[in-house]
Amino acid sequence: MYEAIERHAQHFIELQKVVTGADADSRVAELRKALEDSAEQLNHAADGSAADRDARARIYRGLVAASRIVGQLREDALRSQA
């Protein structure tokens, strides 16, 4: 379920470098897609108990928020470079 994120683990570790790097736009797009793909996989996971569904919903919202944050970090980096 989190394979897309795991493939980009090193980029997440070095996020500050990624958002300011020469290839930042493509890297940020890849990271955001990994987060959003994982969120969608989680969203389509099999039903479980109410607690399971609640936990998945929270993780889903967290992954979507993380994607937005990564995008915002890139925008902030662009503004500071200008």
N, C-alpha and C positions, 0 to 999 in steps of 0.2 A: 504494500500500500504506500510506503514511503520511499520506494526505490528511486523515484525521480529526484527526490531531495538528496538521498544518499549519494547519487552519482555526482552531485555538485557540492559535496560536503566541504571540500577544500576551498571552494569559492565563497561559501558562506563564512568560513573561518576568516578569510581575508577580505571580507565584504568592503571595508573602507578602501582598500587598494582596488578592488573590482570596480566600484562606482566612480573612481577617478582615472582609471586606466584608459589607454588608447582605444581599446575595443569595448569600452564600458557599455555602450548601447546594446550591443549584441549579447554580452554576458548578462546584463541586467534582464534583458528579455528572456534569456534561458532560465535564469533563476526564478523569475516571476512565473514562467510557464510551469516549472517544476513544482512550485508551491501550489499553483492553481490546479494542476493535474492531480496532485496528491489530495487536495481538498475535494475535488470531484469524485475521486475513487472512494474516499471516505464517505462522501454524501450518498453514494450508491451501494454502500456496504449492506450486507444482509441485516434485517431487523434483529433486534435483541430485546432485552428488557428495557423498561423505561429509563433506567439509569444508564444503560449502554447507549441508547439513542441520545440522551442528554449529553453524555460525555463526547460522543461523536459530533454533535452539533457545536459544542464549545470548541473542539479541536478544529472543526471546519471553519468557524468564524476566526479563529486564531491564525490559520493558514492564509485565509483571504486577507486579513489585516497585515500579516507579514509581507505578503506580496505588495500591498499598497505602500508599506514602509520602505521596502527595497526601492520601489519606484520613486518615492519621495526623496530618499537619500541620493539617488542619481540626479534628480532635479536640483537639489540643494548643491551638489557638487558642480553642476553646470553653472549655476548662479555665482558660485564663489570663484569660478575660473574666468568669468566674464569681466 
